[in-house]
Amino acid sequence: MATKKFVCKACGHVHEGAAAPEVCPVCKAPRAEFAEQKAAGKQGWMHNTNSNTYIIIYSVVMVVIVATVLAVASLSLQKRQAENELREKKSNILQSLGYDPATGGTEFEAALNGFDTQMKSYVIDSEGAGSEVSASEAFSMIATNKDMRDNYDAGRLVLFQAADGRVGLPLVGMGLWGDIWGYVALANDFDTVSGIVMAHKGETPGLGAEIATPGFQQRFVGKKLFRDGEFVSIALRKGGAKEPEHEVDAITGGTKTSDGVTAMLRDCLKAYLPFFRAQSGAAVQPAALPEAFGEEAAQNEVSNLQNVNENHE
């Protein structure tokens, strides 16, 4: 016969046997004070929150739930995020053309909202021939910096043209710590800079990051790309511009970023030379740099760290 357990209600004594004792051997309470202790059934892992199985399964379920919520949130925000990025690109192009969101107010918003109808979008091939495309197609070609580089390499160039003939061109290059990019606007002579907007991924604050400030960008307005019909682009010169029409003062302590901006302008704008030639009929050929200039540039080249140190001495 299976052994049973009986617990004395008075003192808690546990008696094992077929039946409760006549009296409790501890407190002398009668048999009526004993209650049979029923064996608890075996609990599953779901009822034991301290078991390893429960903890593992609970963690997995929570991870799946959180991941699902984040994925749904990300997908639901993708459209709005893409719209904001597109709006920022349009805003930058308009700013390079002289529209000021800070002071333009209603005029700027009207230009931004009417961008697709008021601005013409073109794709220029390597021969300088252009074909008009929709704004959405043009912006898809410059959606990311990688897209811009791929299309520059393939000889497919994007150009936006305002009603007054001015054009906005996308730019992409490398700074000291990562990508730099922006838009430059040219007057309808395809020579004079109307404005420029630049941004960066991680240039040094107070040094290379100055390329993104309105004060620095204002220095480019009115600069010329050509000297006597030859393409010379616009250079950032350390120590101060010596050719005011074609040079801008480099950023003090930001030599590498300045060099990156110079290279970005030269390489990107050079790709549009066949288009400029077709539009203006000028003999626009890249000009060879004088040897003296090359030697001077080599002598003046110093690292960004050296410039920083000089700045703080």
N, C-alpha and C positions, 0 to 999 in steps of 0.2 A: 504494500500500500504506500502510496506517495506520502512523503512527509509534508505536513502543512505548518505554516507559521501563524502564531496567534500573538497579538500585541496587547499588553495590559494598558487599558486606557488611563489607569491611575498613575502608574509609575513608568510606563514605557517598556517594561520587561518583555522580551520576546521569547515565546515558548514554541519549541518545535516538536511536533508529534501528530498523532492522528486526530486528537481533539484537544481542546483547551483544558488546562488543569482545573481541579476543583477549586483551589485557591491559589492566588499568586504567591510563589515562594519568596518574593521580595517584600511586598506590601500587604500580603494576606487579603487582597481584594478577592471577592467571589468570582466564579467562572463567568458570571454575567458581564463582568467588566472587561472581558477579553473580546477582541475582534479579530477575525481572520484576516491576515495580510495577503491580498491577492497579488500574484506575480504580474508585474507590468509587462505588457506585450512589447516585442522588439520594435523600436522606432526606425523608420527609414531615414535616408540621408536628408530628405526634405524637412524633417522635423528636428534635425540636429544641426543647428546653425554653426556649430564649431567643427563640423567634420570637414576634411579636406575636399571631399567631393562637392559639398554644398558651396564652399568658398570658390572653388574653380569654376563651377557652372554659373554661379551668381556673377562672377567677374566677366565671364565670356558674354553672358546675356547683356550686361550693362555696356560693355564695349560695343556690341553690335547695335544696341539702341542708340548710343551716343553717335556712333559713326553714321547711322542712318539719318539721324536728325541733322547732322552737319552736312551730309551729302545733299539732302533735300534743300537745306538753306542755301548751299552754294549754287545749286542748279537754279533755284528761284531767283537768285541775285545776279546770275550771269548776264542776263539781258540788260539789266540796269547798269551793271558794271561796264559792259561794252558800250552802252550809250554814253556813259560819263567819259570814257576814254576817247570816244569819237568827238564828243563835244569839246574836250580839252584840246584835241588836235586842231579842230576848226578855230577855236579861240586863239591858239598860238599863231596860226596863219594870219588871222585878222590882225593880231597885235603886231606881227612883223610888217603888215601893210599900213600900220599907223593908227589902228583903232585902239582906244584905251578903255578897258573895262572899268577903271576907277573913275574916270571923268566922263566917259561916253554915255553911260547909263542906257537910256532908251535906244539911242542910235546903235550902240554896240549890240544890244540884245536883238534888235531888228536885223542887223547884219548877220548875227550868229544864227538866228532862226531861218533867215532866207539864204543861207550859204549855198545850198544845193542849186538854187535857181539863179542867184546873182553871180556866182563864181563858176567859170568853166573849168573842167578837169580834162587833162590830156595825158596820154602816154607817148613819150618821145622815144624813137628807136635810135640805134647807134649812128644812123646816117643823118639824124636831125629832123626826120619826118615825124609829124605829130598826128595823132588820131584822137578825136574827142571821145571820152568815155563818161560813164556815170560817176558821180561823186563816190558812190558806194564801192565801185570797182577800184577807183583810184586809192581810196583809203584802205582797201583790203590789201593793196600792194605795199603799204607802209604801216601795216598794223603793228609790227614789232620792228626792233632794230635789225633783227636777223632778216626779216622780209625786205627791209630797205637794202641791206648789203647784198642779198641774193639778186635783187632786181638791178642794182647798180652793176653787179658782175655780169648779169645777162644782157646788159645794154637796154634795159627797159626802165625809162626814167619818168617819174611823175612830175607834173607841172600843173599849178593852179593859176588861172588868169582872171584878174578883176576886170570890171567893165572899162576902166580907164587904160587898160593895156599892161598894167604892172603885173608881174608874175611872182608867185611864191614857190620856192623850191625846198624840198626836204633835205636835211643834212644828217650825216651820221659819221662818227669817228671814235677815237680812243683818247681818253685823258690819262691822268696818272694812275688812277685806281680802277677805272672801268669805262663804260660807254659814255660818250657825250653825244648830244643830238640837238636838232632844232630846225628852224625854217629861216631862210633868208629871202627877203623881197627885193626885187630889182625894178627900177623904173623901166618905162617902155623903150628905153635905148639899150636895154640889156647890158648896161655897163655900170650904172650908178646904184648903190645900195640905198633902198628906201627904209629898210629896217631889218632887224634880226632878233630872233628869240632863241635862246639856247637853254638846255637843261643838262643835268648830269646824274650819274648813278651814285657816286660816292666821293666826289672831289673834296679836298681838305677845306673845312669851313674857314672863312677869312682869307683863304689863299685861292686855290683853284676853283672853289665854289663860287667865286665872284663872277664867273662867266654867266651865271643865271640871274644876275642883278640888273635892273633896268639902267642904272648908271653906267655900267660897263658896256652894255649892249648899245647904248646911245652913241658910243664912240665910233661905231661903224657907219652910222648914217652919213650919206654923202660920199663915202669912199668909192673909188673907181677900180674896176677889174682889169682895165686895159690901159696900157701906156703906148701911145703912138700905134694903136692897132694890134699890139701884142698882148696876149693874156699874161698877166703877172699875179692875178688874184689879190688877196689881202693878207698881209703877214703881221703877226704880233712880234714886235722887236723888243728884246731886252735892252734896257737902258734908254728907251724912248724912241718914238718914230722919227725916222730921218726923211722919209718920203710921205708927207701928210696925206697925199691923195690915195696912197696904196698901203699904208701901214698904220697900225694901232699900237699904243704903248702896251707892252706885255705886262702881265700881272706880277707885281713884286712878290718874290717868294713862291711863285707858281709857274716856274719855267716849263715843266713837263706838260702841264695843262695848256699853257699858252702854245707850246709846240703842237699839241694835239689839235687845238682850234685852227692853227695855221694849216696843218695837214688836211683837216676835214674840209675847210673851205677850198683849198687848192684841188684836192682829189674829186670832190663832189661837183664843183663848178666846172672843172675841166671836162667832165663827162658831157656837159651840155654845150660844149663849143660848137659842134656841128649844127645844133639848133640855133645858137646865137648867130652863127655865120649865115644860115639860111634866112633868118629874119632880118638881119641888118645889112647883109652883103659885104660886111667888112672883113678884111683879111685878119682874122683873129687867130693867131698862132701862139702857142706857149712860148714865152721868152726864156732864153737861157740865162741863168744867174751868172753875173760876172764872177770870175775866180776870186777876186778880192772879197766879194761879199761872202762866198763860201768859206774862205779862210777865216774871215771875221766871225762868221756864225760858229765855226768850229772852236775858235778861241773863246767866244763868249758862252759856250755851252757849259752849264754847270748843273749839278743835280738839284732836285727840289729840296733835298735835305740841306744842302749847302745854302740855298737861298733862305730857307727858314732860319738857319743859324745866323746868317748875316743880318736878317731882319731883327733878331733879338739881341744882337750884340750892342 
